[in-house]
């Protein structure tokens, strides 16, 4: 399927911008098959770091807020 037309996360993520907002994402970045930075979607810590970076960069959420959430709250399983 395709993302909803109003979804602001169309296309690829600007990983450099996200790392600038949330440096703890950087150790989780890998080079994807298309030659772009991505995360290992099977690694729940990487998915949580990406989602936290999105919250910080795009919604102004204090990064420590995510520490209060249950460990798997920001990392839905990938089928």
N, CA, C, O and CB atoms as a CASP TS submission, in Angstrom:
PFRMAT TS
TARGET T0000
AUTHOR 0000-0000-0000
METHOD Language model
MODEL 1
PARENT N/A
ATOM      1  N   UNK     1       0.797  -1.180   0.000  1.00  0.00           N
ATOM      2  CA  UNK     1       0.000   0.000   0.000  1.00  0.00           C
ATOM      3  C   UNK     1       0.848   1.255   0.000  1.00  0.00           C
ATOM      4  O   UNK     1       2.066   1.213   0.177  1.00  0.00           O
ATOM      5  CB  UNK     1      -0.912  -0.008   1.166  1.00  0.00           C
ATOM      6  N   UNK     2       0.186   2.342  -0.199  1.00  0.00           N
ATOM      7  CA  UNK     2       0.835   3.655  -0.216  1.00  0.00           C
ATOM      8  C   UNK     2       0.416   4.447   1.019  1.00  0.00           C
ATOM      9  O   UNK     2      -0.674   4.244   1.553  1.00  0.00           O
ATOM     10  CB  UNK     2       0.477   4.436  -1.513  1.00  0.00           C
ATOM     11  N   UNK     3       1.288   5.351   1.472  1.00  0.00           N
ATOM     12  CA  UNK     3       0.916   6.185   2.608  1.00  0.00           C
ATOM     13  C   UNK     3      -0.271   7.091   2.250  1.00  0.00           C
ATOM     14  O   UNK     3      -0.504   7.398   1.081  1.00  0.00           O
ATOM     15  CB  UNK     3       2.121   7.032   3.066  1.00  0.00           C
ATOM     16  N   UNK     4      -0.993   7.498   3.254  1.00  0.00           N
ATOM     17  CA  UNK     4      -2.096   8.430   3.071  1.00  0.00           C
ATOM     18  C   UNK     4      -1.539   9.711   2.443  1.00  0.00           C
ATOM     19  O   UNK     4      -0.441  10.135   2.804  1.00  0.00           O
ATOM     20  CB  UNK     4      -2.819   8.730   4.432  1.00  0.00           C
ATOM     21  N   UNK     5      -2.265  10.334   1.519  1.00  0.00           N
ATOM     22  CA  UNK     5      -1.756  11.534   0.839  1.00  0.00           C
ATOM     23  C   UNK     5      -1.344  12.671   1.778  1.00  0.00           C
ATOM     24  O   UNK     5      -0.454  13.451   1.440  1.00  0.00           O
ATOM     25  CB  UNK     5      -2.795  12.042  -0.105  1.00  0.00           C
ATOM     26  N   UNK     6      -1.974  12.777   2.944  1.00  0.00           N
ATOM     27  CA  UNK     6      -1.610  13.840   3.889  1.00  0.00           C
ATOM     28  C   UNK     6      -0.507  13.419   4.852  1.00  0.00           C
ATOM     29  O   UNK     6      -0.103  14.207   5.706  1.00  0.00           O
ATOM     30  CB  UNK     6      -2.827  14.269   4.677  1.00  0.00           C
ATOM     31  N   UNK     7      -0.016  12.191   4.728  1.00  0.00           N
ATOM     32  CA  UNK     7       1.070  11.723   5.580  1.00  0.00           C
ATOM     33  C   UNK     7       2.317  12.552   5.267  1.00  0.00           C
ATOM     34  O   UNK     7       2.778  12.567   4.126  1.00  0.00           O
ATOM     35  CB  UNK     7       1.338  10.192   5.369  1.00  0.00           C
ATOM     36  N   UNK     8       2.864  13.238   6.268  1.00  0.00           N
ATOM     37  CA  UNK     8       4.029  14.095   6.036  1.00  0.00           C
ATOM     38  C   UNK     8       5.314  13.304   5.829  1.00  0.00           C
ATOM     39  O   UNK     8       6.347  13.884   5.497  1.00  0.00           O
ATOM     40  CB  UNK     8       4.207  15.042   7.194  1.00  0.00           C
ATOM     41  N   UNK     9       5.266  11.997   6.019  1.00  0.00           N
ATOM     42  CA  UNK     9       6.460  11.168   5.864  1.00  0.00           C
ATOM     43  C   UNK     9       6.428  10.403   4.547  1.00  0.00           C
ATOM     44  O   UNK     9       6.568   9.180   4.526  1.00  0.00           O
ATOM     45  CB  UNK     9       6.588  10.191   7.036  1.00  0.00           C
ATOM     46  N   UNK    10       6.247  11.121   3.466  1.00  0.00           N
ATOM     47  CA  UNK    10       6.276  10.532   2.125  1.00  0.00           C
ATOM     48  C   UNK    10       7.734  10.384   1.692  1.00  0.00           C
ATOM     49  O   UNK    10       8.571  11.219   2.037  1.00  0.00           O
ATOM     50  CB  UNK    10       5.472  11.410   1.100  1.00  0.00           C
ATOM     51  N   UNK    11       8.035   9.351   0.955  1.00  0.00           N
ATOM     52  CA  UNK    11       9.393   9.197   0.428  1.00  0.00           C
ATOM     53  C   UNK    11      10.348   8.649   1.461  1.00  0.00           C
ATOM     54  O   UNK    11      10.006   7.742   2.220  1.00  0.00           O
ATOM     55  CB  UNK    11       9.908  10.516  -0.082  1.00  0.00           C
ATOM     56  N   UNK    12      11.557   9.204   1.489  1.00  0.00           N
ATOM     57  CA  UNK    12      12.592   8.723   2.402  1.00  0.00           C
ATOM     58  C   UNK    12      12.800   9.712   3.538  1.00  0.00           C
ATOM     59  O   UNK    12      12.432  10.883   3.435  1.00  0.00           O
ATOM     60  CB  UNK    12      13.912   8.489   1.651  1.00  0.00           C
ATOM     61  N   UNK    13      13.389   9.232   4.612  1.00  0.00           N
ATOM     62  CA  UNK    13      13.706  10.085   5.748  1.00  0.00           C
ATOM     63  C   UNK    13      15.040  10.787   5.514  1.00  0.00           C
ATOM     64  O   UNK    13      15.955  10.202   4.935  1.00  0.00           O
ATOM     65  CB  UNK    13      13.745   9.264   7.053  1.00  0.00           C
ATOM     66  N   UNK    14      15.155  12.020   5.953  1.00  0.00           N
ATOM     67  CA  UNK    14      16.413  12.757   5.914  1.00  0.00           C
ATOM     68  C   UNK    14      17.179  12.373   7.178  1.00  0.00           C
ATOM     69  O   UNK    14      17.058  13.026   8.214  1.00  0.00           O
ATOM     70  CB  UNK    14      16.180  14.326   5.818  1.00  0.00           C
ATOM     71  N   UNK    15      17.962  11.311   7.075  1.00  0.00           N
ATOM     72  CA  UNK    15      18.632  10.763   8.257  1.00  0.00           C
ATOM     73  C   UNK    15      19.626  11.744   8.862  1.00  0.00           C
ATOM     74  O   UNK    15      19.787  11.772  10.082  1.00  0.00           O
ATOM     75  CB  UNK    15      19.344   9.473   7.900  1.00  0.00           C
ATOM     76  N   UNK    16      20.300  12.555   8.038  1.00  0.00           N
ATOM     77  CA  UNK    16      21.249  13.524   8.582  1.00  0.00           C
ATOM     78  C   UNK    16      20.520  14.552   9.454  1.00  0.00           C
ATOM     79  O   UNK    16      21.018  14.928  10.515  1.00  0.00           O
ATOM     80  CB  UNK    16      22.017  14.233   7.440  1.00  0.00           C
ATOM     81  N   UNK    17      19.360  15.001   9.018  1.00  0.00           N
ATOM     82  CA  UNK    17      18.562  15.941   9.800  1.00  0.00           C
ATOM     83  C   UNK    17      18.088  15.292  11.100  1.00  0.00           C
ATOM     84  O   UNK    17      18.103  15.920  12.159  1.00  0.00           O
ATOM     85  CB  UNK    17      17.358  16.438   8.981  1.00  0.00           C
ATOM     86  N   UNK    18      17.668  14.029  11.007  1.00  0.00           N
ATOM     87  CA  UNK    18      17.190  13.332  12.195  1.00  0.00           C
ATOM     88  C   UNK    18      18.314  13.108  13.202  1.00  0.00           C
ATOM     89  O   UNK    18      18.108  13.258  14.406  1.00  0.00           O
ATOM     90  CB  UNK    18      16.565  12.000  11.806  1.00  0.00           C
ATOM     91  N   UNK    19      19.498  12.752  12.716  1.00  0.00           N
ATOM     92  CA  UNK    19      20.647  12.562  13.610  1.00  0.00           C
ATOM     93  C   UNK    19      21.034  13.888  14.262  1.00  0.00           C
ATOM     94  O   UNK    19      21.427  13.915  15.429  1.00  0.00           O
ATOM     95  CB  UNK    19      21.853  11.973  12.834  1.00  0.00           C
ATOM     96  N   UNK    20      20.924  14.988  13.513  1.00  0.00           N
ATOM     97  CA  UNK    20      21.234  16.299  14.091  1.00  0.00           C
ATOM     98  C   UNK    20      20.286  16.615  15.247  1.00  0.00           C
ATOM     99  O   UNK    20      20.682  17.256  16.221  1.00  0.00           O
ATOM    100  CB  UNK    20      21.145  17.400  13.013  1.00  0.00           C
ATOM    101  N   UNK    21      19.041  16.167  15.140  1.00  0.00           N
ATOM    102  CA  UNK    21      18.057  16.402  16.199  1.00  0.00           C
ATOM    103  C   UNK    21      18.168  15.403  17.340  1.00  0.00           C
ATOM    104  O   UNK    21      17.887  15.722  18.496  1.00  0.00           O
ATOM    105  CB  UNK    21      16.665  16.354  15.626  1.00  0.00           C
ATOM    106  N   UNK    22      18.585  14.179  16.993  1.00  0.00           N
ATOM    107  CA  UNK    22      18.649  13.101  17.990  1.00  0.00           C
ATOM    108  C   UNK    22      19.882  12.241  17.694  1.00  0.00           C
ATOM    109  O   UNK    22      19.768  11.218  17.019  1.00  0.00           O
ATOM    110  CB  UNK    22      17.332  12.225  17.974  1.00  0.00           C
ATOM    111  N   UNK    23      21.058  12.644  18.190  1.00  0.00           N
ATOM    112  CA  UNK    23      22.308  11.947  17.880  1.00  0.00           C
ATOM    113  C   UNK    23      22.331  10.460  18.239  1.00  0.00           C
ATOM    114  O   UNK    23      23.119   9.707  17.668  1.00  0.00           O
ATOM    115  CB  UNK    23      23.421  12.622  18.583  1.00  0.00           C
ATOM    116  N   UNK    24      21.486  10.025  19.171  1.00  0.00           N
ATOM    117  CA  UNK    24      21.480   8.604  19.547  1.00  0.00           C
ATOM    118  C   UNK    24      20.974   7.711  18.415  1.00  0.00           C
ATOM    119  O   UNK    24      21.078   6.488  18.504  1.00  0.00           O
ATOM    120  CB  UNK    24      20.618   8.394  20.787  1.00  0.00           C
ATOM    121  N   UNK    25      20.433   8.301  17.363  1.00  0.00           N
ATOM    122  CA  UNK    25      20.030   7.524  16.189  1.00  0.00           C
ATOM    123  C   UNK    25      21.243   7.062  15.387  1.00  0.00           C
ATOM    124  O   UNK    25      21.215   5.988  14.786  1.00  0.00           O
ATOM    125  CB  UNK    25      19.097   8.350  15.298  1.00  0.00           C
ATOM    126  N   UNK    26      22.301   7.857  15.372  1.00  0.00           N
ATOM    127  CA  UNK    26      23.450   7.601  14.494  1.00  0.00           C
ATOM    128  C   UNK    26      24.019   6.183  14.573  1.00  0.00           C
ATOM    129  O   UNK    26      24.274   5.587  13.526  1.00  0.00           O
ATOM    130  CB  UNK    26      24.533   8.565  14.818  1.00  0.00           C
ATOM    131  N   UNK    27      24.230   5.613  15.770  1.00  0.00           N
ATOM    132  CA  UNK    27      24.806   4.262  15.816  1.00  0.00           C
ATOM    133  C   UNK    27      23.913   3.186  15.190  1.00  0.00           C
ATOM    134  O   UNK    27      24.376   2.080  14.909  1.00  0.00           O
ATOM    135  CB  UNK    27      25.095   3.890  17.245  1.00  0.00           C
ATOM    136  N   UNK    28      22.643   3.506  14.973  1.00  0.00           N
ATOM    137  CA  UNK    28      21.701   2.531  14.425  1.00  0.00           C
ATOM    138  C   UNK    28      21.581   2.609  12.906  1.00  0.00           C
ATOM    139  O   UNK    28      20.887   1.793  12.298  1.00  0.00           O
ATOM    140  CB  UNK    28      20.343   2.731  15.046  1.00  0.00           C
ATOM    141  N   UNK    29      22.250   3.581  12.288  1.00  0.00           N
ATOM    142  CA  UNK    29      22.134   3.733  10.845  1.00  0.00           C
ATOM    143  C   UNK    29      23.018   2.734  10.111  1.00  0.00           C
ATOM    144  O   UNK    29      24.145   2.445  10.512  1.00  0.00           O
ATOM    145  CB  UNK    29      22.496   5.153  10.432  1.00  0.00           C
ATOM    146  N   UNK    30      22.465   2.226   9.033  1.00  0.00           N
ATOM    147  CA  UNK    30      23.193   1.323   8.149  1.00  0.00           C
ATOM    148  C   UNK    30      23.007   1.830   6.725  1.00  0.00           C
ATOM    149  O   UNK    30      22.128   2.653   6.470  1.00  0.00           O
ATOM    150  CB  UNK    30      22.697  -0.163   8.300  1.00  0.00           C
ATOM    151  N   UNK    31      23.812   1.355   5.814  1.00  0.00           N
ATOM    152  CA  UNK    31      23.643   1.698   4.409  1.00  0.00           C
ATOM    153  C   UNK    31      22.693   0.680   3.798  1.00  0.00           C
ATOM    154  O   UNK    31      22.953  -0.522   3.842  1.00  0.00           O
ATOM    155  CB  UNK    31      25.016   1.726   3.650  1.00  0.00           C
ATOM    156  N   UNK    32      21.605   1.154   3.235  1.00  0.00           N
ATOM    157  CA  UNK    32      20.604   0.282   2.634  1.00  0.00           C
ATOM    158  C   UNK    32      20.996  -0.149   1.227  1.00  0.00           C
ATOM    159  O   UNK    32      21.968   0.362   0.671  1.00  0.00           O
ATOM    160  CB  UNK    32      19.262   0.978   2.603  1.00  0.00           C
ATOM    161  N   UNK    33      20.250  -1.082   0.648  1.00  0.00           N
ATOM    162  CA  UNK    33      20.555  -1.587  -0.690  1.00  0.00           C
ATOM    163  C   UNK    33      20.526  -0.504  -1.766  1.00  0.00           C
ATOM    164  O   UNK    33      21.201  -0.631  -2.787  1.00  0.00           O
ATOM    165  CB  UNK    33      19.583  -2.674  -1.052  1.00  0.00           C
ATOM    166  N   UNK    34      19.760   0.550  -1.551  1.00  0.00           N
ATOM    167  CA  UNK    34      19.671   1.637  -2.538  1.00  0.00           C
ATOM    168  C   UNK    34      20.787   2.666  -2.341  1.00  0.00           C
ATOM    169  O   UNK    34      20.826   3.681  -3.037  1.00  0.00           O
ATOM    170  CB  UNK    34      18.301   2.329  -2.445  1.00  0.00           C
ATOM    171  N   UNK    35      21.692   2.405  -1.393  1.00  0.00           N
ATOM    172  CA  UNK    35      22.800   3.321  -1.155  1.00  0.00           C
ATOM    173  C   UNK    35      22.445   4.505  -0.274  1.00  0.00           C
ATOM    174  O   UNK    35      23.185   5.488  -0.229  1.00  0.00           O
ATOM    175  CB  UNK    35      23.315   3.819  -2.450  1.00  0.00           C
ATOM    176  N   UNK    36      21.325   4.425   0.424  1.00  0.00           N
ATOM    177  CA  UNK    36      20.899   5.494   1.337  1.00  0.00           C
ATOM    178  C   UNK    36      20.941   4.982   2.769  1.00  0.00           C
ATOM    179  O   UNK    36      20.823   3.784   3.024  1.00  0.00           O
ATOM    180  CB  UNK    36      19.469   6.000   0.980  1.00  0.00           C
ATOM    181  N   UNK    37      21.114   5.923   3.701  1.00  0.00           N
ATOM    182  CA  UNK    37      21.107   5.564   5.117  1.00  0.00           C
ATOM    183  C   UNK    37      19.699   5.125   5.506  1.00  0.00           C
ATOM    184  O   UNK    37      18.704   5.716   5.084  1.00  0.00           O
ATOM    185  CB  UNK    37      21.584   6.757   6.004  1.00  0.00           C
ATOM    186  N   UNK    38      19.642   4.077   6.320  1.00  0.00           N
ATOM    187  CA  UNK    38      18.378   3.553   6.822  1.00  0.00           C
ATOM    188  C   UNK    38      18.647   2.901   8.166  1.00  0.00           C
ATOM    189  O   UNK    38      19.747   3.017   8.706  1.00  0.00           O
ATOM    190  CB  UNK    38      17.733   2.538   5.817  1.00  0.00           C
ATOM    191  N   UNK    39      17.656   2.220   8.703  1.00  0.00           N
ATOM    192  CA  UNK    39      17.836   1.432   9.919  1.00  0.00           C
ATOM    193  C   UNK    39      17.501  -0.019   9.606  1.00  0.00           C
ATOM    194  O   UNK    39      16.819  -0.311   8.624  1.00  0.00           O
ATOM    195  CB  UNK    39      16.948   1.974  11.085  1.00  0.00           C
ATOM    196  N   UNK    40      17.978  -0.909  10.434  1.00  0.00           N
ATOM    197  CA  UNK    40      17.606  -2.323  10.342  1.00  0.00           C
ATOM    198  C   UNK    40      16.232  -2.449  10.985  1.00  0.00           C
ATOM    199  O   UNK    40      16.098  -2.417  12.208  1.00  0.00           O
ATOM    200  CB  UNK    40      18.675  -3.271  11.046  1.00  0.00           C
ATOM    201  N   UNK    41      15.211  -2.595  10.137  1.00  0.00           N
ATOM    202  CA  UNK    41      13.832  -2.594  10.627  1.00  0.00           C
ATOM    203  C   UNK    41      13.525  -3.777  11.533  1.00  0.00           C
ATOM    204  O   UNK    41      12.501  -3.765  12.215  1.00  0.00           O
ATOM    205  CB  UNK    41      12.875  -2.594   9.466  1.00  0.00           C
ATOM    206  N   UNK    42      14.372  -4.793  11.563  1.00  0.00           N
ATOM    207  CA  UNK    42      14.159  -5.931  12.460  1.00  0.00           C
ATOM    208  C   UNK    42      14.781  -5.693  13.838  1.00  0.00           C
ATOM    209  O   UNK    42      14.594  -6.496  14.752  1.00  0.00           O
ATOM    210  CB  UNK    42      14.741  -7.201  11.841  1.00  0.00           C
ATOM    211  N   UNK    43      15.515  -4.595  13.985  1.00  0.00           N
ATOM    212  CA  UNK    43      16.163  -4.243  15.254  1.00  0.00           C
ATOM    213  C   UNK    43      15.266  -3.246  15.996  1.00  0.00           C
ATOM    214  O   UNK    43      15.178  -2.080  15.610  1.00  0.00           O
ATOM    215  CB  UNK    43      17.601  -3.639  15.013  1.00  0.00           C
ATOM    216  N   UNK    44      14.606  -3.705  17.055  1.00  0.00           N
ATOM    217  CA  UNK    44      13.653  -2.842  17.758  1.00  0.00           C
ATOM    218  C   UNK    44      14.323  -1.599  18.342  1.00  0.00           C
ATOM    219  O   UNK    44      13.686  -0.548  18.422  1.00  0.00           O
ATOM    220  CB  UNK    44      12.965  -3.622  18.869  1.00  0.00           C
ATOM    221  N   UNK    45      15.576  -1.687  18.748  1.00  0.00           N
ATOM    222  CA  UNK    45      16.272  -0.507  19.283  1.00  0.00           C
ATOM    223  C   UNK    45      16.477   0.533  18.178  1.00  0.00           C
ATOM    224  O   UNK    45      16.381   1.734  18.433  1.00  0.00           O
ATOM    225  CB  UNK    45      17.640  -0.911  19.904  1.00  0.00           C
ATOM    226  N   UNK    46      16.755   0.081  16.962  1.00  0.00           N
ATOM    227  CA  UNK    46      16.935   0.997  15.832  1.00  0.00           C
ATOM    228  C   UNK    46      15.618   1.668  15.457  1.00  0.00           C
ATOM    229  O   UNK    46      15.589   2.866  15.176  1.00  0.00           O
ATOM    230  CB  UNK    46      17.509   0.250  14.620  1.00  0.00           C
ATOM    231  N   UNK    47      14.534   0.904  15.451  1.00  0.00           N
ATOM    232  CA  UNK    47      13.216   1.455  15.120  1.00  0.00           C
ATOM    233  C   UNK    47      12.787   2.455  16.195  1.00  0.00           C
ATOM    234  O   UNK    47      12.233   3.509  15.882  1.00  0.00           O
ATOM    235  CB  UNK    47      12.160   0.319  14.981  1.00  0.00           C
ATOM    236  N   UNK    48      13.041   2.129  17.436  1.00  0.00           N
ATOM    237  CA  UNK    48      12.701   3.054  18.533  1.00  0.00           C
ATOM    238  C   UNK    48      13.516   4.344  18.397  1.00  0.00           C
ATOM    239  O   UNK    48      12.976   5.435  18.577  1.00  0.00           O
ATOM    240  CB  UNK    48      12.965   2.388  19.924  1.00  0.00           C
ATOM    241  N   UNK    49      14.804   4.227  18.084  1.00  0.00           N
ATOM    242  CA  UNK    49      15.647   5.415  17.920  1.00  0.00           C
ATOM    243  C   UNK    49      15.151   6.274  16.755  1.00  0.00           C
ATOM    244  O   UNK    49      15.120   7.500  16.861  1.00  0.00           O
ATOM    245  CB  UNK    49      17.118   5.005  17.692  1.00  0.00           C
ATOM    246  N   UNK    50      14.767   5.644  15.655  1.00  0.00           N
ATOM    247  CA  UNK    50      14.233   6.393  14.513  1.00  0.00           C
ATOM    248  C   UNK    50      12.937   7.097  14.892  1.00  0.00           C
ATOM    249  O   UNK    50      12.764   8.279  14.592  1.00  0.00           O
ATOM    250  CB  UNK    50      13.997   5.457  13.312  1.00  0.00           C
ATOM    251  N   UNK    51      12.040   6.399  15.537  1.00  0.00           N
ATOM    252  CA  UNK    51      10.764   7.002  15.914  1.00  0.00           C
ATOM    253  C   UNK    51      10.958   8.127  16.935  1.00  0.00           C
ATOM    254  O   UNK    51      10.252   9.135  16.887  1.00  0.00           O
ATOM    255  CB  UNK    51       9.823   5.935  16.481  1.00  0.00           C
ATOM    256  N   UNK    52      11.901   7.960  17.850  1.00  0.00           N
ATOM    257  CA  UNK    52      12.202   9.022  18.802  1.00  0.00           C
ATOM    258  C   UNK    52      12.759  10.236  18.059  1.00  0.00           C
ATOM    259  O   UNK    52      12.382  11.372  18.348  1.00  0.00           O
ATOM    260  CB  UNK    52      13.203   8.529  19.876  1.00  0.00           C
ATOM    261  N   UNK    53      13.663   9.991  17.098  1.00  0.00           N
ATOM    262  CA  UNK    53      14.220  11.090  16.304  1.00  0.00           C
ATOM    263  C   UNK    53      13.122  11.837  15.551  1.00  0.00           C
ATOM    264  O   UNK    53      13.163  13.064  15.460  1.00  0.00           O
ATOM    265  CB  UNK    53      15.268  10.558  15.315  1.00  0.00           C
ATOM    266  N   UNK    54      12.153  11.123  15.018  1.00  0.00           N
ATOM    267  CA  UNK    54      11.035  11.767  14.320  1.00  0.00           C
ATOM    268  C   UNK    54      10.209  12.623  15.286  1.00  0.00           C
ATOM    269  O   UNK    54       9.802  13.733  14.946  1.00  0.00           O
ATOM    270  CB  UNK    54      10.135  10.704  13.649  1.00  0.00           C
ATOM    271  N   UNK    55       9.969  12.104  16.482  1.00  0.00           N
ATOM    272  CA  UNK    55       9.220  12.870  17.482  1.00  0.00           C
ATOM    273  C   UNK    55       9.962  14.147  17.873  1.00  0.00           C
ATOM    274  O   UNK    55       9.354  15.207  18.019  1.00  0.00           O
ATOM    275  CB  UNK    55       8.963  12.012  18.728  1.00  0.00           C
ATOM    276  N   UNK    56      11.265  14.037  18.038  1.00  0.00           N
ATOM    277  CA  UNK    56      12.073  15.191  18.437  1.00  0.00           C
ATOM    278  C   UNK    56      12.151  16.206  17.293  1.00  0.00           C
ATOM    279  O   UNK    56      11.895  17.393  17.497  1.00  0.00           O
ATOM    280  CB  UNK    56      13.495  14.741  18.858  1.00  0.00           C
ATOM    281  N   UNK    57      12.507  15.741  16.089  1.00  0.00           N
ATOM    282  CA  UNK    57      12.741  16.638  14.956  1.00  0.00           C
ATOM    283  C   UNK    57      11.463  17.276  14.428  1.00  0.00           C
ATOM    284  O   UNK    57      11.450  18.463  14.102  1.00  0.00           O
ATOM    285  CB  UNK    57      13.421  15.887  13.843  1.00  0.00           C
ATOM    286  N   UNK    58      10.400  16.503  14.343  1.00  0.00           N
ATOM    287  CA  UNK    58       9.193  16.980  13.659  1.00  0.00           C
ATOM    288  C   UNK    58       8.080  17.441  14.587  1.00  0.00           C
ATOM    289  O   UNK    58       7.177  18.161  14.161  1.00  0.00           O
ATOM    290  CB  UNK    58       8.669  15.905  12.783  1.00  0.00           C
ATOM    291  N   UNK    59       8.134  17.034  15.845  1.00  0.00           N
ATOM    292  CA  UNK    59       7.055  17.390  16.764  1.00  0.00           C
ATOM    293  C   UNK    59       7.536  18.107  18.012  1.00  0.00           C
ATOM    294  O   UNK    59       6.727  18.471  18.866  1.00  0.00           O
ATOM    295  CB  UNK    59       6.307  16.163  17.161  1.00  0.00           C
ATOM    296  N   UNK    60       8.856  18.317  18.133  1.00  0.00           N
ATOM    297  CA  UNK    60       9.389  19.060  19.267  1.00  0.00           C
ATOM    298  C   UNK    60       9.266  18.351  20.604  1.00  0.00           C
ATOM    299  O   UNK    60       9.300  18.991  21.655  1.00  0.00           O
ATOM    300  CB  UNK    60       8.712  20.361  19.355  1.00  0.00           C
ATOM    301  N   UNK    61       9.123  17.028  20.569  1.00  0.00           N
ATOM    302  CA  UNK    61       9.014  16.253  21.810  1.00  0.00           C
ATOM    303  C   UNK    61      10.393  16.156  22.453  1.00  0.00           C
ATOM    304  O   UNK    61      11.385  15.894  21.774  1.00  0.00           O
ATOM    305  CB  UNK    61       8.426  14.827  21.539  1.00  0.00           C
ATOM    306  N   UNK    62      10.448  16.368  23.764  1.00  0.00           N
ATOM    307  CA  UNK    62      11.693  16.207  24.497  1.00  0.00           C
ATOM    308  C   UNK    62      12.110  14.741  24.402  1.00  0.00           C
ATOM    309  O   UNK    62      11.305  13.861  24.706  1.00  0.00           O
ATOM    310  CB  UNK    62      11.541  16.662  25.990  1.00  0.00           C
ATOM    311  N   UNK    63      13.355  14.451  23.984  1.00  0.00           N
ATOM    312  CA  UNK    63      13.752  13.049  23.794  1.00  0.00           C
ATOM    313  C   UNK    63      13.651  12.198  25.047  1.00  0.00           C
ATOM    314  O   UNK    63      13.494  10.982  24.941  1.00  0.00           O
ATOM    315  CB  UNK    63      15.150  12.993  23.288  1.00  0.00           C
ATOM    316  N   UNK    64      13.736  12.790  26.225  1.00  0.00           N
ATOM    317  CA  UNK    64      13.633  11.979  27.437  1.00  0.00           C
ATOM    318  C   UNK    64      12.209  11.489  27.663  1.00  0.00           C
ATOM    319  O   UNK    64      11.994  10.553  28.433  1.00  0.00           O
ATOM    320  CB  UNK    64      14.105  12.775  28.645  1.00  0.00           C
ATOM    321  N   UNK    65      11.231  12.113  27.000  1.00  0.00           N
ATOM    322  CA  UNK    65       9.845  11.662  27.135  1.00  0.00           C
ATOM    323  C   UNK    65       9.700  10.222  26.657  1.00  0.00           C
ATOM    324  O   UNK    65       8.955   9.441  27.249  1.00  0.00           O
ATOM    325  CB  UNK    65       8.898  12.582  26.344  1.00  0.00           C
ATOM    326  N   UNK    66      10.409   9.871  25.593  1.00  0.00           N
ATOM    327  CA  UNK    66      10.289   8.506  25.072  1.00  0.00           C
ATOM    328  C   UNK    66      10.824   7.482  26.069  1.00  0.00           C
ATOM    329  O   UNK    66      10.442   6.313  26.020  1.00  0.00           O
ATOM    330  CB  UNK    66      11.036   8.377  23.740  1.00  0.00           C
ATOM    331  N   UNK    67      11.705   7.911  26.972  1.00  0.00           N
ATOM    332  CA  UNK    67      12.225   6.994  27.986  1.00  0.00           C
ATOM    333  C   UNK    67      11.145   6.557  28.970  1.00  0.00           C
ATOM    334  O   UNK    67      11.294   5.538  29.644  1.00  0.00           O
ATOM    335  CB  UNK    67      13.372   7.646  28.740  1.00  0.00           C
ATOM    336  N   UNK    68      10.065   7.317  29.055  1.00  0.00           N
ATOM    337  CA  UNK    68       8.979   6.972  29.968  1.00  0.00           C
ATOM    338  C   UNK    68       8.020   5.945  29.361  1.00  0.00           C
ATOM    339  O   UNK    68       7.214   5.348  30.074  1.00  0.00           O
ATOM    340  CB  UNK    68       8.212   8.225  30.358  1.00  0.00           C
ATOM    341  N   UNK    69       8.105   5.745  28.070  1.00  0.00           N
ATOM    342  CA  UNK    69       7.211   4.806  27.400  1.00  0.00           C
ATOM    343  C   UNK    69       7.719   3.381  27.551  1.00  0.00           C
ATOM    344  O   UNK    69       8.921   3.173  27.721  1.00  0.00           O
ATOM    345  CB  UNK    69       7.069   5.163  25.917  1.00  0.00           C
ATOM    346  N   UNK    70       6.843   2.408  27.494  1.00  0.00           N
ATOM    347  CA  UNK    70       7.299   1.015  27.535  1.00  0.00           C
ATOM    348  C   UNK    70       8.297   0.747  26.402  1.00  0.00           C
ATOM    349  O   UNK    70       8.192   1.354  25.336  1.00  0.00           O
ATOM    350  CB  UNK    70       6.092   0.043  27.433  1.00  0.00           C
ATOM    351  N   UNK    71       9.248  -0.141  26.617  1.00  0.00           N
ATOM    352  CA  UNK    71      10.318  -0.372  25.642  1.00  0.00           C
ATOM    353  C   UNK    71       9.850  -0.629  24.202  1.00  0.00           C
ATOM    354  O   UNK    71      10.531  -0.210  23.266  1.00  0.00           O
ATOM    355  CB  UNK    71      11.130  -1.528  26.090  1.00  0.00           C
ATOM    356  N   UNK    72       8.734  -1.291  24.000  1.00  0.00           N
ATOM    357  CA  UNK    72       8.309  -1.596  22.640  1.00  0.00           C
ATOM    358  C   UNK    72       7.238  -0.631  22.127  1.00  0.00           C
ATOM    359  O   UNK    72       6.645  -0.873  21.076  1.00  0.00           O
ATOM    360  CB  UNK    72       7.790  -3.013  22.574  1.00  0.00           C
ATOM    361  N   UNK    73       6.985   0.457  22.855  1.00  0.00           N
ATOM    362  CA  UNK    73       5.918   1.381  22.481  1.00  0.00           C
ATOM    363  C   UNK    73       6.168   2.102  21.164  1.00  0.00           C
ATOM    364  O   UNK    73       5.213   2.426  20.457  1.00  0.00           O
ATOM    365  CB  UNK    73       5.729   2.391  23.565  1.00  0.00           C
ATOM    366  N   UNK    74       7.401   2.358  20.821  1.00  0.00           N
ATOM    367  CA  UNK    74       7.703   3.079  19.586  1.00  0.00           C
ATOM    368  C   UNK    74       8.230   2.166  18.488  1.00  0.00           C
ATOM    369  O   UNK    74       8.769   2.645  17.491  1.00  0.00           O
ATOM    370  CB  UNK    74       8.709   4.168  19.861  1.00  0.00           C
ATOM    371  N   UNK    75       8.083   0.875  18.657  1.00  0.00           N
ATOM    372  CA  UNK    75       8.638  -0.028  17.652  1.00  0.00           C
ATOM    373  C   UNK    75       7.650  -1.156  17.353  1.00  0.00           C
ATOM    374  O   UNK    75       7.778  -2.267  17.869  1.00  0.00           O
ATOM    375  CB  UNK    75       9.992  -0.606  18.127  1.00  0.00           C
ATOM    376  N   UNK    76       6.667  -0.847  16.511  1.00  0.00           N
ATOM    377  CA  UNK    76       5.734  -1.908  16.130  1.00  0.00           C
ATOM    378  C   UNK    76       6.462  -3.012  15.374  1.00  0.00           C
ATOM    379  O   UNK    76       7.426  -2.740  14.659  1.00  0.00           O
ATOM    380  CB  UNK    76       4.590  -1.340  15.272  1.00  0.00           C
ATOM    381  N   UNK    77       6.019  -4.229  15.522  1.00  0.00           N
ATOM    382  CA  UNK    77       6.683  -5.327  14.827  1.00  0.00           C
ATOM    383  C   UNK    77       6.520  -5.199  13.305  1.00  0.00           C
ATOM    384  O   UNK    77       5.492  -4.738  12.808  1.00  0.00           O
ATOM    385  CB  UNK    77       6.124  -6.675  15.309  1.00  0.00           C
ATOM    386  N   UNK    78       7.544  -5.613  12.603  1.00  0.00           N
ATOM    387  CA  UNK    78       7.509  -5.629  11.140  1.00  0.00           C
ATOM    388  C   UNK    78       7.230  -7.068  10.721  1.00  0.00           C
ATOM    389  O   UNK    78       7.965  -7.980  11.101  1.00  0.00           O
ATOM    390  CB  UNK    78       8.862  -5.089  10.510  1.00  0.00           C
ATOM    391  N   UNK    79       6.165  -7.275   9.934  1.00  0.00           N
ATOM    392  CA  UNK    79       5.833  -8.670   9.552  1.00  0.00           C
ATOM    393  C   UNK    79       6.892  -9.297   8.662  1.00  0.00           C
ATOM    394  O   UNK    79       6.756 -10.453   8.261  1.00  0.00           O
ATOM    395  CB  UNK    79       4.487  -8.715   8.833  1.00  0.00           C
TER
END
